[in-house]
Amino acid sequence: MELAILSAIIVLTLSAAISYKSRLISFILSLASIVFVSAVSANIYTILILAVALLNLFSLLSIRNNQIAGVDYSMLAIMAVATAYVFFVKDLAILLTLFVVVSVPTYLLVMVSDKKVNVDVGIKYVTFMVIATVLFLIGAALLYFSYPTPTNILYPIGLLLLITGLGIEVGIAPVHEWVPDVFSTADPIPVSIIASLAKFVPFIVAYKILLMTYTPSATVILLVVGIIAAVSMFIGNIGALTAKETSRVLAYSTVANMGYILATFAALSNPKYIYFAIAGGLLQLAVNSFGKIGFFTSIKDGSTSPITAYLLTFSFIGLPPLMGFWSKLFILYSLVYSDFLWLAVVLVINSAISVPYYLRLARELGVGWKYSVANVVATFAAFAMLVTVIPPDWFVETIKFMEV
């Protein structure tokens, strides 16, 4: 696996250099690297990442005249390779390195467009991400070095810093200030990458660090994490209900979805159900990824087909047998059996709150399909929600092999 990763990085470095001469070759090399790493490490998780990465890669063709066209393919591929590799890593130094490797390319991607460089949005985004990265790394180090004595003051401080850094990085309330502004002012295609592929590694690294350092005495601290998750759900869904602009609705939707995923951290207190919690969290990340790719590429193109829009909407709402139903079911199952019934009730209430604005998104965007790269990507993103027609117990089994 390590040899495959090293080979892919070398190829992608060459791809970035070649892009100044031939963007097509850069695209092909990036595509080949993503497929190669996914094939070498083939399991359900890496196939899921492959699907998200390929949709992101093809969506970049919608802004092929952007300021770094060609290099953006390589940066996205590096993010995809790191996201696939993180599943198999348990060394703290490598985990934190992968966290940085996935975060840094987005600093440049967020500024690109097919018109002019979005410097203002880039400065705002980079400022928040640098703060998030520093807090996350310090928190991870404190957690690791205070273990196995969590009664030490360093443990709660480390956990607070880790969750704060994670919250800023992915957009969890109440540290989500950058999300609505960036999502509504940046180009929709880079935003779809930030809202999808870039979300996996921060959560997986946090899962692994907490599992490595968790002891029963830390259960009380997880209560605080559950409260933060509940706050993020309410702020996200209420914000989306009141937002007028489509991009801002999706921004607040992301805040709510990150709250759903953060809720799975509360289930770390029950080892018997932890794999259901992580499986639910990663499936919800996939739902958020395919949904944001589908909706933001539709915004880029102006509209999409009603079938695409409503498939995405019904999955976000949690209609069976779409992926959004199973992700929430796994999360609820793990919360109920980990004695966090109140948090499960909060999640159900917030799912109900989200119904009106998701239906509004479907009505506004699902007004007609026309052939374009963006619309093709949106269609594939929507139909990816159907992979759970076969109940995804296969995904839970895959998560049990995740290195922790």
N, C-alpha and C positions, 0 to 999 in steps of 0.2 A: 504493500500500500504506500509506504514512504517513497519508494522508488517511482511509483506512478505519479505521486504528487510532485516530486522533484522534476520529473520529466515534463509534466504539464506546466510548471512554473517557467522552465527554460523555454518551452515552446511559446508561452504567452508573452514572455519578454521579447522574443524575436518578433512575435506578432505585432506588438506595440511599435517596434522599430520599423517593421515593414509597412505599417499602416500609412506612413507618409508617402510611400510609393504606390501601394495598392491596398485600398480599403477592402476589396473583395477577398484577397488572400488573408487579411487580418480577420475578417469575419469567418472564413472557413477554418482557420487555425483555432480560433476561439471556440467555434462550434465543436470541432473535433476534440479539443481538450476537455470540454464539459462532458461529452459523451464517453470519452475514454476513461476518465476518472470514475464516472458513475458505473460504467461496465465493470471496472476492476473491483469496485467495492459493492457490487450489486446486492441490494436488499430493498425492501419497500421504502425505507426512508430516503435512500439516495435516488431512487426512481422518482419520488415525489419532488425532491430538490431539482432533479434533472428537468422535470416538467415545468417547474416555476422558472428556472434559469433560461430554458429555451424560449419560453413565452416572453421573458424580459429581453432576451437577445434579439428576437425578431421584432419586438416592439421598437427597438432602437432604430430600425430601418425607417421608421416614420419621421425621424429627425436626422436623416443621413447627411444633411448639410450643416450639422452643428459644428461648433468650433473645434472639437476634438474627435471628429468622426474617424473611426478606425481604432483609435486608442480606447474609446469607450467600450468597444467589444472586448478588448483584452482585460480591462478593469472589471467588467461584469463577470467574465470567465474566472478571474482570480477569486472574486467573491463566491462564485458557485463552487469552485474547488475547495476553498476553505470551509464552506458550509457543509459540503459532503464529508470532509475529513474530520470535522469536529465530533461527529458521531462516534468515532473510533479512538478518541484521545482521552486520556485521564491524567496526564502530566499537567500540573498547574501552569508551568511556564508556557507550554505549547498552547494551552487553552486561552490564556490571556493574549498570546501573540495572535491567535486566530481572531479573537475579539477585535483587535486593532486592525488586522488585515481586512476584515469585512467593513469596518467603519470608515476607514480613511478614503477608499475610492469614492464613497458617496459625497465627500467634501467637494470634489470636482464635478461629479455627475449632476449635482443639484443645480449647478450654475448654467448648464448647457441648454440650448434651445435652438430652433431653426431661425431665429431672428437675431437677438443680441445676447451677450453674456449677462446673466442675472447676478450681478455682483452683490447687490444689496441683500438678496435672499441668501446668497452664499455666505456672506459675513455673519448674518444672524444664525444660520444653520451651523456653521463651523464653530462659532463661539459656544453654542450649547453642547455640541458633540465633544469638544475638547474638555469641557467641564465634566460631562458625563463619563468620558473615558478615564479621566484622572480619579474621580470618585470611585468608579467601579474597580479600578486596579488597586487602589489603596484599601478599599473594603475587602476585596478578595484576599489580599496579603494579610490583613489583620485577622480575618476568619481562619485562614490556614495556619497562622502561627500561634493563635490562641487555642486551637484545638489540641488536646481533648479536655481543656479546662474552660468550658463556656461560662462558668461563674465569673471568670476574669472579666474586668470591665471592657477589655478589648473586643470581646465577642459581640456584645450588643452594638458597640460603636461600628465594628466592621460590617455587621449585618445592615445597619442603618445606611452606611455609606454605599454598600453594594446595591441595596434596593433603590436608593436615591439615584445612583449612577445609571442603573438599569431603567428606572422610570424616565429620566431625561432622555436616554438613548432611544427608547422605543415609543415614548409619548404617553406615559401613565400619569393621570391626574394625581395630585395637584401640580406636578412639575411638567406640564404639557404645553406651556405657553407658545413654544415654537411651532407646534404642529399646525394649527389653523392658518397661521400666516404663511408658512412655507408651502403648504399644500395648495393654497389659493393663489399664490403668486409665481411659483416655479412652473416650468413646463410639465404637463401631465405625465409624460413618459418617464423622466427621471424620478418624479414623485412615485410612480407605480413601482419602481425598483426599490426605493427607500421604504415604501409601505409593504413590500412583499419579501424579497430575498434577504434584505438587510435585517429582518426581524428574527430570523431563526437562531443565529449564533449567540446573540446576547442572552436569550432565554436558556439555550442548551448549556452554555458555560455557567450560568447562574444555577441551573438545576444540578450540575455536576459538583460545583463547589459546595453547595449547601448539603448535598448528599454525602460528600466526603467529610464534612465538618459537623454534621448534625448530631446532637445528643438529646435525649428526652427532656432535659431541663430547658431546652430552647423552645419548647412548645408555646409558652406564653408569648414569646416574641412573634411567633407566627400569627397570633391573634391580631397584632398590630398590622401585619402584612395583609391579613384578610380585610381589615377595616379600610386600608388604602385601596385594595382591589374594589371594594364596594363603592367607595367615593369615586373612583375612576369610571365605574360603570354608570353611575348616575350623572356625573358631569358630562361624560361623553354622549350618552343618549339624550339627555335634556338639551345639550348644546346642539346636537344634530337636529332635534325637533324644531328648534327655534332658528336655525341657520337658514338663510335664503339661497346663497350661492351653492351650487352642486359640489364644488371642490371642498368647501368648508363643511358641508354635510358629511362628506367622506372622511374629512380630517377628524371630526368629532366621533364618527363611527369607529375610526381606528383607536381613539382613546378608550372607547367602551370595550372594544375587542381586546385591547391590552389588559384591561381590568379583568375580563373573563379568564385570560391566561394566567395573570398574576394570582388569581384565586386558587389555582392548582398548587401553589406553594404551601398553602395551608394543609394539604393532604400529605405533606412530608412527614407528619407526625405519626402516620400509620403505614408501616412498611408493606403491609398486606395489600394495600390499594394504591401504592405509589405509582405503579406502572400504568394503571388506568388514568391517574392524574396526568402523568407526563404524556401518555398517548392522546388524551383529550386536549392538552395544551398544544401539542405539535399539530394535531388535526385542526384545531382552531386557528393556528398560525397559517396552515395551508388554506383554510377557508378564507381568511383575511387576505392571503396572498392572491389566490385566484380571483377573488371578488374585486380587490383593488386594481389588479391588472385589467380585468374586464371593464370595470367602470371608468378608469382613467383613460384607457385607450379609446373608449367610446366618447369621452369628453374631447379627446384629441381630434377625433373624426367628426364630432358633432352629433352623432346618434349611432344607434345599433338596432338590431332586430328586437321585437318584443319578446321572442323566445329567449334570446340571450339575456336580456335585461331581467326578465322574470325568473329565469333559472338562478341567476346570481342573487336576486332578491330573496327568493324562497329558501335558498341555502343559508343566507345570512340570518333569516328569521328562525330557521331551525326546523323546516318542514321535512319529515321523513319521505324517502330514504336518502335525501341529499346529505352531503358531507357535514354541513352545519348542524344537522340533527344529531349525528353520532358524536361529534366533538363535544357538544354541550351535554349530551347524555353521559359520556365518560366523565366529564368534569363534575356533573351533579352526583353521579354514583360515588366518585371518590370523596366528595365533600360530605355527603350524607353519612358514609361509613367511617369518616374520620372525625365525627362529632362537630361538624361545621354546618349543621342543618340551616342555621340562620343565613349563612352565606349562599347556600343553595337556593333558598327562597328569594334572596336579593337578585340572584342571577336570573331566575324565572321571571320575576317582576320586570327586570330590565329588558329581557327578551321581548316581553309584551310591549314595553314602551317603544321599542325600536321598530315595530311593525309599520306605523304610519309613514315614517320618513323613508324607509326602504321601498315601500310601495310608491311613494312620490318619486324616488329616483328612477324606478322602473318606468313610470309614466312619462317622465321628462326625457329620458334617454332612449327608451324603446320605441322610437317613432319611425324607424325605417332602416333597412340594411342596404348598404352599397359596397361594392367591392373595393377594398383597400387593405393594406397591411394591418392597420390598427383594428379594423373590423374583423378580420380573420383571426387575429390574436384574441380579441374579445370573445369570439365564438368558441374557440378552443378552451379558453379559460372557463367559460360557462359550463361546457360539457364535461370538464374535469370534475365538476361537482357530483357527477353521476357515478364515480368509481366506487362509491359506498353502497351501490345497489346490492352488492354482496356485503353483508354486515362485516365491518372492519375489525373482527377479532384478530385477523392476520396482522394488523398494525400493532396491537398490544403485544403480540408474540415477538414482533420485531424489536420493540422498545426494550424488552427484557434482555436483549443482547447488547444494549448500549453500554459502552465502557464508562464505569463510574468509579 
